[in-house]
Amino acid sequence: MTTDNATAEPLVTTATADYDVESVRAEWVGRVVATSTGRYPVEYDAIRRYCHMTGDTNPLFLDREAAAAGPYGEIIVPPPMIPNFAGNGTWPRKEKACGEDGTAAKAKRPGFTYGIPTPGKLGIMMNIAWKYLGPVRVGDHLHGQTVITDVFLKPIKLDPLAVWIVTRTDIWNQHDELVAEGTNTVLSHRSPREVKGDNR
């Protein structure tokens, strides 16, 4: 999910011996780190193109007459598409933040950490899961937010100080009805060179 309210922050060089995951948890768990409002309402043509691309022939997504006679009374969105309609979209482009000299500012923290300080800056996507809680119809306007739900240390073979970050993304329609909930787990780790240097 694209964030409306995140800003680039300087990369934190965290001394591994001083990394206090409990302090990080106290500061970050429960914090809203991203919000979005669908730039466009749910559109039938996008649903049609998605179904043709994926080979999904469910009449609830494609056939107006069959959908009208179905449980929802009209065309609904294939569940995997719901997060796309809640995003900010890629057009028109947003202006990049600039430094005092007018040059584009560089994001120093990896985006997948949402600004959470970690000993490393490399990342691995570990898990993503969605629950679809209600139908989304053509014409609906979706919005969402992402909140940090957990931060913890769990060693992996690459790095004994790997930091795991768990987020939850909630998506609502224009009536503020929760229609989808996603959980995402990533981990941040150091490079082999950084781990070797820490062990000297």
C-alpha positions, 0 to 999 in steps of 0.5 A: 500500500502506498503511503500518504503520510510517510516521509524519508528519514535518515538511515539509522546505523544501529549498534547491534550490541545496543539494539533494544527491541523492547524499546522499539516495540514500545515506540512502534507497536500500534502506530499507524504507518500508512494511509491511502484513499483509492484514487478511483472508484471501483470500475467494471472494466478493471474487473473484466480485464483482471478476470480475462488475464487470470482466466477467472470466469466467475459470473459474479465478477463478469455477468451483470444478469447472473450477478443481479440474480446472485447473493449480492445483487450486482457485480462484485470485485474478485477479492485479490483485487480489493487492495488495488482499489484502496491504493493511491495509484501511480498516476498522476505522479507525486513530486519527489521530496527535494533537499535544500539544494533542490536535488531529490531527497534519497530515502535512507531507510528501506521502505519495508520497515516503515521507518522502524530502526533495525540493525540491517537494511536488507529485507525478506518477505516472509508472509502475507495473508488476506481476509475478505470480510464483505463484498466490494461493488462497482462504484465503491470508494475504498480507503485503508490504513496500515498499523504495526502489530509486532516487532521482534528478534528471531535469529535466522541462518544469515543473521542472529539479529534479524528483526521481524516486523508484522503489520496489519492493513485494514480496508474500508468502503465509503460507508466505513464498513471493513471489507478486507484485512491483511497481515504482512510479515517481513524481516530485516537482516544484515549482510554477511559482511556486517554480521562478520564484522559484528563477530570480530 
